[in-house]
Amino acid sequence: MTITERNIVVKGKHKKSILLDYSYQKTTTQKPVVVFAHGFKGFKDWGHFNQVMDHFVMEGFVFVKFNFSHNGGTIEDPIDFPDLTAFGNNNYTKELDDLKTVVDWVENNLSIPDEEINKQQIYLIGHSRGGGISIIAANEDKRIKKLVTWAAVSDFIQRLPQNKLPQWKREGVIYIENARTHQQMPMYYQFVQDLLDNKERLNIKSAAQQIVIPFLIIHGTKDEAVSVDAAHLLYEWSNSAKLFLVEESGHTFGGKHPFIDNNLPKDVDLVLEKTIAFLKE
């Protein structure tokens, strides 16, 4: 019997709530927990992520996915970006706080019976920007026992649009178009200021070098959003990492939103196969 609860409201640290889904098979056997962190312009219900959750649950994990508190979704409308003010006020330290809050929830929640969950085996998967956040979080939080990144970024500062920084600082905001929804999405300069103020903490290279837990890096060789070079750098920096490249695959490994197919894309299947094998080692 599969137990699934969606859109659990968890109080965040920055005046915005975190929405959380969890799922597991009721077996009266303790299972490790996978916490999944979405990326930039992402959300927990994007594309095929519900099917991904189902897949992990069938493989014997508790699966937890969530919306970062300032990702642009709301409690009433968690899909897409009805709250662009929140989106514009998001930053990396807020996302680190959100992720810690979710791990706290996993450790302390009373929703999942103790006989179903092994709170000593918390694993973290992060996609894209969520992968970079997950690397830093895994280094800071000793409750994380294994780490997997899918198409993760390797440097937050290098991803800033250097040619736009003077205008961004002067005007206080820049806008990026969401190609799918056609929204003009604001990013306030506080995002840059937060990164610069916390650049040592937000140094992915430094975090990767210090990680000692098992670490799997998965990346598509034709990633159009985050170059595969990022994966090679992460692998070079880490003493505990394994690297798996998905040949000719892109940033979402064939996933898209909305996802209406009955079967997962073959590259997503491969990513799940490699991730689950690693987490079961």
C-alpha positions as a printed NumPy array, in Angstrom:
array([[  0.   ,   0.   ,   0.   ],
       [  1.402,   3.378,  -1.028],
       [  0.862,   6.399,   1.214],
       [  1.136,   9.778,  -0.5  ],
       [  0.466,  13.229,   0.931],
       [  0.774,  16.381,  -1.157],
       [  1.066,  20.086,  -0.424],
       [  1.924,  19.819,   3.243],
       [  2.516,  23.365,   4.519],
       [  5.815,  23.732,   6.387],
       [  6.684,  27.045,   8.026],
       [  9.739,  28.626,   6.44 ],
       [ 12.246,  30.972,   8.06 ],
       [ 11.603,  33.892,   5.701],
       [  7.862,  34.648,   6.015],
       [  6.944,  32.265,   3.208],
       [  5.786,  28.673,   3.557],
       [  7.392,  25.619,   2.005],
       [  5.054,  23.154,   0.277],
       [  6.078,  19.531,   0.63 ],
       [  5.02 ,  16.152,  -0.775],
       [  5.966,  12.781,   0.651],
       [  5.307,   9.204,  -0.388],
       [  6.276,   5.707,   0.76 ],
       [  5.13 ,   2.118,   0.682],
       [  3.587,   0.92 ,   3.938],
       [  5.725,  -2.105,   4.759],
       [  6.498,  -1.714,   8.506],
       [ 10.167,  -1.711,   7.463],
       [ 12.337,   1.345,   7.91 ],
       [ 13.339,   2.888,   4.59 ],
       [ 15.96 ,   5.518,   3.707],
       [ 14.686,   8.974,   2.787],
       [ 15.364,  10.797,  -0.475],
       [ 14.924,  14.584,  -0.37 ],
       [ 14.696,  16.172,  -3.827],
       [ 15.529,  19.831,  -4.509],
       [ 14.311,  21.415,  -7.758],
       [ 16.214,  23.982,  -9.787],
       [ 15.826,  27.571, -11.014],
       [ 12.36 ,  28.315, -12.413],
       [ 11.395,  24.856, -11.144],
       [  8.818,  23.437,  -8.765],
       [  8.099,  20.104,  -7.13 ],
       [  5.352,  19.183,  -9.615],
       [  7.33 ,  20.114, -12.722],
       [  7.121,  17.729, -15.637],
       [  7.763,  14.13 , -14.666],
       [  8.728,  14.72 , -11.008],
       [  5.599,  12.972,  -9.684],
       [  6.495,   9.889, -11.722],
       [ 10.054,  10.142, -10.42 ],
       [  8.697,  10.092,  -6.87 ],
       [  6.579,   7.023,  -7.669],
       [  9.643,   5.277,  -9.078],
       [ 11.711,   5.816,  -5.936],
       [  8.829,   4.707,  -3.731],
       [  8.499,   1.449,  -5.674],
       [ 12.238,   0.913,  -5.164],
       [ 11.857,   1.07 ,  -1.393],
       [ 12.544,   4.684,  -0.448],
       [ 10.602,   7.365,   1.342],
       [ 10.568,  10.267,  -1.122],
       [ 10.187,  13.926,  -0.181],
       [ 10.005,  16.786,  -2.682],
       [  9.206,  20.414,  -2.014],
       [  8.891,  23.922,  -3.372],
       [ 11.494,  26.39 ,  -2.206],
       [  9.625,  29.063,  -0.269],
       [ 10.43 ,  31.842,  -2.744],
       [ 10.267,  29.861,  -5.989],
       [  7.243,  31.894,  -7.139],
       [  4.529,  29.393,  -6.289],
       [  1.903,  29.825,  -3.597],
       [  0.037,  27.539,  -1.234],
       [ -3.094,  27.952,  -3.345],
       [ -1.29 ,  27.608,  -6.688],
       [  1.965,  25.654,  -6.276],
       [  2.492,  25.127, -10.01 ],
       [  4.124,  27.839, -12.132],
       [  4.758,  31.35 , -10.784],
       [  1.792,  33.376,  -9.535],
       [  3.953,  35.187,  -6.936],
       [  6.627,  36.973,  -8.944],
       [  7.485,  39.252,  -6.019],
       [  8.569,  36.22 ,  -4.012],
       [ 10.503,  34.922,  -7.019],
       [ 12.334,  38.225,  -7.302],
       [ 13.245,  38.136,  -3.624],
       [ 14.632,  34.616,  -3.667],
       [ 18.323,  33.988,  -3.047],
       [ 20.739,  31.183,  -2.299],
       [ 20.85 ,  31.582,   1.474],
       [ 17.053,  31.41 ,   1.614],
       [ 17.193,  28.174,  -0.375],
       [ 19.799,  26.736,   2.003],
       [ 17.561,  27.658,   4.933],
       [ 14.577,  26.054,   3.17 ],
       [ 16.464,  22.844,   2.538],
       [ 17.582,  22.657,   6.164],
       [ 13.967,  23.243,   7.217],
       [ 12.872,  20.305,   5.05 ],
       [ 15.556,  18.045,   6.542],
       [ 14.41 ,  19.192,   9.994],
       [ 10.87 ,  18.197,   8.992],
       [ 12.078,  14.758,   7.884],
       [ 13.868,  14.272,  11.196],
       [ 11.055,  15.532,  13.432],
       [  7.789,  14.86 ,  11.593],
       [  5.083,  12.69 ,  13.091],
       [  3.326,  12.063,   9.767],
       [  5.469,   9.1  ,   8.727],
       [  5.484,   6.305,  11.335],
       [  8.884,   5.447,  12.786],
       [  8.615,   1.885,  11.541],
       [  8.443,   3.187,   7.948],
       [ 11.329,   5.665,   7.901],
       [ 15.045,   5.484,   8.678],
       [ 15.869,   9.013,   9.772],
       [ 19.545,   8.085,  10.041],
       [ 19.714,   7.566,   6.269],
       [ 18.761,  10.853,   4.629],
       [ 19.881,  11.171,   1.004],
       [ 19.834,  14.342,  -1.045],
       [ 19.21 ,  14.768,  -4.788],
       [ 19.434,  18.202,  -6.401],
       [ 18.77 ,  19.236,  -9.982],
       [ 20.565,  22.155, -11.673],
       [ 20.702,  25.12 ,  -9.277],
       [ 19.208,  22.791,  -6.672],
       [ 22.251,  20.609,  -7.238],
       [ 24.585,  23.444,  -6.29 ],
       [ 22.493,  24.172,  -3.202],
       [ 22.538,  20.467,  -2.332],
       [ 26.34 ,  20.291,  -2.496],
       [ 26.658,  23.126,  -0.007],
       [ 23.908,  21.691,   2.195],
       [ 25.481,  18.224,   2.209],
       [ 28.761,  19.712,   3.366],
       [ 27.078,  21.733,   6.119],
       [ 24.548,  19.175,   7.358],
       [ 25.967,  15.938,   8.734],
       [ 22.511,  14.344,   8.66 ],
       [ 22.926,  13.947,   4.891],
       [ 24.496,  10.54 ,   4.256],
       [ 24.592,  10.425,   0.436],
       [ 24.415,  13.071,  -2.288],
       [ 23.368,  12.912,  -5.95 ],
       [ 23.363,  15.832,  -8.348],
       [ 21.578,  15.931, -11.693],
       [ 22.926,  18.571, -14.1  ],
       [ 24.287,  20.631, -11.215],
       [ 25.885,  24.043, -11.486],
       [ 29.453,  24.347, -10.229],
       [ 29.859,  28.086,  -9.569],
       [ 27.192,  30.588,  -8.578],
       [ 29.234,  33.739,  -9.164],
       [ 30.3  ,  32.729, -12.662],
       [ 26.647,  32.332, -13.604],
       [ 25.907,  35.993, -12.92 ],
       [ 25.432,  38.007, -16.143],
       [ 28.534,  40.155, -15.737],
       [ 27.553,  42.552, -18.536],
       [ 24.25 ,  43.328, -16.823],
       [ 25.523,  43.832, -13.277],
       [ 25.958,  47.643, -13.458],
       [ 22.438,  48.113, -14.814],
       [ 21.071,  45.564, -12.348],
       [ 22.615,  47.432,  -9.423],
       [ 21.535,  50.817, -10.748],
       [ 17.914,  49.861, -11.463],
       [ 17.544,  47.342,  -8.658],
       [ 15.979,  44.664, -10.857],
       [ 16.401,  42.745, -14.077],
       [ 13.767,  40.659, -15.851],
       [ 14.138,  37.253, -17.421],
       [ 11.501,  35.798, -19.695],
       [ 10.079,  32.396, -18.956],
       [ 10.05 ,  30.801, -22.391],
       [  7.149,  28.521, -21.475],
       [  4.821,  30.901, -19.615],
       [  6.108,  34.112, -21.278],
       [  6.184,  35.828, -17.893],
       [  8.72 ,  38.598, -17.32 ],
       [ 10.217,  37.31 , -14.089],
       [ 11.942,  39.873, -11.844],
       [ 15.191,  39.283, -10.03 ],
       [ 15.965,  42.029,  -7.536],
       [ 19.541,  43.092,  -6.893],
       [ 19.357,  41.619,  -3.403],
       [ 20.064,  38.287,  -5.137],
       [ 23.515,  39.524,  -6.184],
       [ 24.157,  41.25 ,  -2.862],
       [ 23.298,  38.09 ,  -0.935],
       [ 25.688,  36.081,  -3.088],
       [ 28.523,  38.563,  -2.662],
       [ 27.908,  38.902,   1.08 ],
       [ 28.026,  35.113,   1.49 ],
       [ 30.49 ,  34.166,  -1.242],
       [ 32.623,  31.986,   1.031],
       [ 29.654,  29.954,   2.236],
       [ 28.231,  29.796,  -1.285],
       [ 31.481,  28.533,  -2.829],
       [ 30.493,  25.227,  -4.446],
       [ 34.113,  24.291,  -5.141],
       [ 35.045,  24.616,  -1.481],
       [ 32.007,  22.591,  -0.411],
       [ 32.712,  19.856,  -2.965],
       [ 36.311,  19.596,  -1.798],
       [ 35.182,  19.036,   1.785],
       [ 32.451,  16.474,   1.131],
       [ 33.356,  13.029,   2.451],
       [ 30.028,  11.232,   2.   ],
       [ 29.31 ,   9.177,  -1.157],
       [ 28.595,  11.605,  -4.009],
       [ 27.267,  10.811,  -7.496],
       [ 27.418,  13.422, -10.274],
       [ 25.122,  12.84 , -13.277],
       [ 25.135,  15.168, -16.271],
       [ 24.085,  15.136, -19.912],
       [ 26.848,  15.699, -22.444],
       [ 24.601,  18.007, -24.498],
       [ 23.227,  20.033, -21.58 ],
       [ 22.093,  23.335, -23.06 ],
       [ 21.647,  25.144, -19.715],
       [ 24.604,  23.963, -17.611],
       [ 27.648,  22.832, -19.559],
       [ 28.933,  19.333, -18.902],
       [ 32.182,  21.086, -17.956],
       [ 30.51 ,  21.76 , -14.596],
       [ 30.269,  18.03 , -13.932],
       [ 33.93 ,  17.507, -14.777],
       [ 34.903,  20.299, -12.388],
       [ 32.809,  18.874,  -9.554],
       [ 34.358,  15.464, -10.112],
       [ 37.848,  16.964, -10.157],
       [ 37.252,  18.838,  -6.911],
       [ 35.69 ,  15.993,  -4.951],
       [ 37.553,  13.146,  -3.297],
       [ 34.42 ,  11.047,  -2.838],
       [ 32.543,  11.531,  -6.128],
       [ 31.59 ,   9.226,  -8.943],
       [ 30.761,  10.674, -12.367],
       [ 28.195,   9.355, -14.829],
       [ 27.617,  11.135, -18.135],
       [ 24.459,  10.598, -20.162],
       [ 25.569,  10.757, -23.768],
       [ 23.749,  13.223, -26.043],
       [ 21.33 ,  14.16 , -23.243],
       [ 20.146,  17.628, -22.243],
       [ 19.455,  19.509, -19.056],
       [ 16.302,  17.61 , -18.046],
       [ 17.315,  14.286, -19.635],
       [ 14.292,  14.378, -21.924],
       [ 11.763,  15.484, -19.323],
       [  9.451,  18.404, -20.065],
       [  6.522,  20.315, -18.638],
       [  3.755,  19.456, -18.891],
       [  4.586,  15.758, -19.016],
       [  1.732,  13.723, -20.487],
       [  3.501,  10.577, -21.679],
       [  2.799,   7.207, -20.114],
       [  6.461,   6.228, -19.991],
       [  9.46 ,   8.132, -18.744],
       [ 12.058,   9.228, -21.338],
       [ 14.829,   6.671, -21.79 ],
       [ 17.47 ,   9.035, -20.416],
       [ 15.376,   9.714, -17.306],
       [ 15.071,   5.945, -16.85 ],
       [ 18.847,   5.671, -17.091],
       [ 19.386,   8.476, -14.584],
       [ 16.978,   6.823, -12.152],
       [ 18.636,   3.431, -12.626],
       [ 22.095,   4.825, -11.873],
       [ 20.868,   6.949,  -8.959],
       [ 18.961,   4.147,  -7.273],
       [ 21.83 ,   1.682,  -7.683],
       [ 24.167,   4.218,  -6.102],
       [ 21.821,   4.914,  -3.197],
       [ 21.432,   1.181,  -2.541],
       [ 25.18 ,   0.522,  -2.448]])
